[in-house]
Amino acid sequence: MPDWDARCRSARALVVFDFDGTLCDTREIMLQSVREVAEQNRVEKVLRLSDGDLEPFNLRRLVSMSGIPVYRLPAFVRAVRAKMLERANEMNLNGDVVTLFQGLAEVKELAVGVLTSNSAELVQRVFSRHAIEPHFVRSSLSLFSKANSLKAIRRKLDLSSLPYYVGDETRDVVAAKKSGYISVAVTWGFEEGTHLRLAAPDVLVQNHRELFSVLRTRAHTHIA
């Protein structure tokens, strides 16, 4: 699965997905990985945090609550990602993700990709078990925000409409708005619909069928 598929060059519309929570249920493995790394590095404050404090794996919150120096964060995050990668075969996709991607693959001139805070290799391993082949999978370079990565993706394409970013957290909505994407929030991930509504996403969906309908309809409208 390439980092950037040449077919993207002819795309007129773009949908980018978050991975953790949005497409894949990584919650338990993420929590266990954070605690294992914290124990190995003797970060006692992290070990004392509740699952609610660690979920989602929000780095700004982790810095403020754990006392981990900012300069140590990249190494800590790499270790967590490595732990999760070891257990990629245990991760399950949410709901009808396979059907969703199959349907989107049939929409002409639509590029479909993934931007994740996790490792791209993990996403690719999970997808390969289900024969899912998006146009690209990228790992966000920033530890705190995906906005710059989303902007970089958008600059590569000659789009005829605003792209979409689909996520399950408030920070996904914020990143979409900062980078000029239409924000689509899903209610089955790390954050509940009540919290997501406060972030004022452009679209809020309750299930995969509704999500597919929204993306297909809007993509056809913009491409036509």
BELMO-V965824 format. One line per field, one symbol per residue. ss: DSSP state (~ for helix, > for strand, _ for the rest). phi: phi as a letter, one per 40 degrees, with the letter a starting at -180 (. if undefined). psi: psi as a letter, one per 40 degrees, with the letter a starting at -180 (. if undefined). A space follows every 50 residues. Layout:
ss = ???
phi = ???
psi = ???
//
This chain:
ss = _____~~~~~__>>>>>__>___>>_~~~~~~~~~~~~~~___~~~~~__ ~~~~____~~~~~~~~___~~~~~~~~~~~~~~~~~_~~~_>>___~~~~ ~~~~~____>>>>>>>___~~~~~~~~~_______>>>>_______~~~~ ~~~~~________>>>>__~~~~~~~~~___>>>>>______~~~~~~__ __>>>__~~~~~~~~~~~~~~~~_
phi = .ccacdcccccbbabbbcbcgcbbcbdcccccccccccccbfcccccccc dcccbccccccccccbgccdcccdcccdccccccccbdcccbccfbcccd ccccccccgbcbbbbbccccccdccccccbfcbccabbcccccbacdccc ccccccbcccaccbbbabbdccccccccbgbccbbbcbccbcdccccccf ccbbbbaccccccccccccccccc
psi = hidhhdeddeieihhhiichdddigeddddddddddddddefgddddeii dddehighddddddddehideeddddddddddddddfdeehiihbfdddd dddddehifhhhihhieaidddddddddeefhgidihihhdiddiedddd dddddeigieihiihhieidddddddddefihhhhieebdiiddddddef idhhididddddddddddddddd.
//
